[in-house]
Amino acid sequence: MSTSKRLSIVFLGAINLMTLAAGIITQLKILLGRDVTSVIPITADLTVNQILMLNFIVVIFIMCLISIITAYIATDVAYSPKEIISNCPGITLIIPFAVLAVGIFNAINAPIGADKICIAVSVILYFLVNVINFGCLFTIKYDSEE
């Protein structure tokens, strides 16, 4: 395995850990009812949960784009999105699935209908982003073995 592929795998591993941490922290903030500080300056009239979810979605989409670009740069062959997604091992989705379950619980218990929708859509997107992120990491790993 080349050094660049090893560095890519380590880099995407760090990206995936940050994405997992973001999901866990976000859902715990909602579950415990804690206030949040917005990373992105938002002037719209949104609830705390909506601001949190907007920040969360922006961060995980940026992480996903980084994973996709890194995978396409680091691999020798251009893999299709279907191949990248199919390279994601199910075992890596245990934590994202747990975050999805907590997110659905938080959505059900949210006081406002808009918050319910926002939280539910966000955790579903989070789960899909994790499938892509882990797929990108393992695509590089499998590509280096060939």
Secondary structure, DSSP 8 states (H G I E B T S, - for coil): --HHHHHHHHHHHHHHHHHHHHHHHHHHHHHHT-----SS---S---HHHHHHHHHHHHHHHHHHHHHHHHHHH-SS---HHHHHHTS-GGGGHHHHHHHHHHHHHHHH-SSHHHHHHHHHHHHHHHHHHHHHHHHHHHHHHHHH-
